[in-house]
């Protein structure tokens, strides 16, 4: 029976490909466009609601492409992804709790803009890199 390190040596790095990067860029562009529109354009309630939900299909397509990419990898890469997602989830929970208590402690102005997606993306990248290093 092979160890996980032996399996890692045989398989490639399991990197995310162009379709996933393209979908991530599309989702980010949709989010930026919606945020800019909501901040700078006067709209009625219905239009604001439509603009607020406009990025969701792009994010759904991104998640679908990531799911397909992960399912097409070997067991080692799936384990690396699982550990990265678990790390991301735990770190996001800690960041959200810290943000909530900063607001409760009166630091609401300093903590108003909470870059949750950026925090999640950063934690995910750290988790993937740590998993790849661990099973190198």
N, C-alpha and C positions, 0 to 999 in steps of 0.2 A: 504494500500500500504506500502511495506517495504522500509525502508531507505537503502542506500548503506552500512552503517555500520552494519545493521542487516543482510544483505545478506552476508557481509564479515565474520560475526561470524558463519554463517551456512556452508559456503563452506571452503574447505581446502586452503592451502597456494598457490595452483596453481603453484607449482615449475616446472622448466624445467626438463625434464626427461633424462634418460641415452641416448636415441637416439640423442637428440640435443647436449648433451655434447660430445658424440662420434663424431658427425659431425663437431663440433667446433674444436676438437682436430685434426681431419683429415685435415680440412682446414688450421689450424695453421701449421701443419707439412708440408703441401704442400707449404705454403708460405715461411717457413724457408728454405726448401730444394731448392726452386727456387731462393731465395735471395742468399743463399750460393753458388749455382752453377753459378749464374751470376757474383758474385764477385770473385770467385776463379778458374773458368775453362774458358780457351780460347775456344770460339765458334764462328762460322760464324754467319752472320746476321740472316739467316733463323732459325738456331738452337736457337739463343738468343731469337728470337721472340716466338718460340714454348715454350721455358722454361718460358718466361715471362707470357704467357697465361696459362700455365699448372695448376696453382692453381685455376683458375676460375671454372672448373666443381665441385671441392670440395666445394667452396663457394656457388655455386648454389644449391648443395644438402643440405648444411647447412641452407640456406635461406628457402628452401622448407620445411625442417623439422620444422623450427621455425614457419613458416606460418601455417602448419598443427597443431602444438601444440597450437598456439594462437587461431585458429578457433575452437578447441575442448574444449576451456574453457568457463566459464560462462561470462555474460556481465560485471561483476565487474572486473574479471581478464583481460578482453579485454580492459576495460577502463584504468586499471593500466598500461598495455602494451602501449596503445596509449599515455598516459601521459609521460611514460618513453621515448618513441621514440621522442615525441615532445621536451622534455628536452634535449635529446641527439642531435637532429638536431640543436637546438638553440645554445647549447654549442659548437658543432663542427663548426658552422658558426663563432662564436666569436673567437675560437682558430685559425681557418684558416685565418681570417682577421688579427688577432694579428701577426700570423706568417708572413703573407705577408708584413705587415708594418715593422716588425723587419728586414726583408730582405731589404726593400727599405731604411731603416734608416742606412744600412751599417753593420748590425749584421748578415750577411749571413752565416758566418762560424759557429757562435753559434747556428743558427737556421737551419743548413743544414739537420740534421737528425730530421725530424718531425714525431713523432710516432702517426700518425693520427688514426690508428686502435686501439692503446692502449688508446688514449684519448676517442674515441667513446665507447669502451668497459667499461671504467671506468665511463663515464657519464651515460651509460645505466644501469649499476649496481646501481649507486646512485639513478637514477630515479625510478627503480623498488622498491628499498628499501624504498624510500620516499613514493611511492604510497601505498605500503603495510602498512606502518606505518599510513598513513593518513586514510585509510579505515579499520583500525583494530577494 
